[in-house]
């Protein structure tokens, strides 16, 4: 496995883990740390692409954090942990 594929896999797994409440805080720490920027750079993402992903995730995290919101019915259109959407979104 190439290093850039491993970096992509780390980012993808962190995005998917955001949906699991018991992993969410760790994922938020990852995306707000230098670790995300390092993985993103290794995966070949430029700063603009990183900002796109972080903006998308920020909206999703805010929606998931709203008290009383039925999280199972929340939809994000193109955002789903089951699809390889981040590659399509940022072109990696």
ABEGO torsion letter per residue (X at the ends): XBAAAAAAAAAAAAAAAAABAAAAAAAAAAAABAAAAAAAAAAGBBAAAAAAAAAAAAAAAAAAABBGBBAAABBAEABBAABBAAAAAAGX
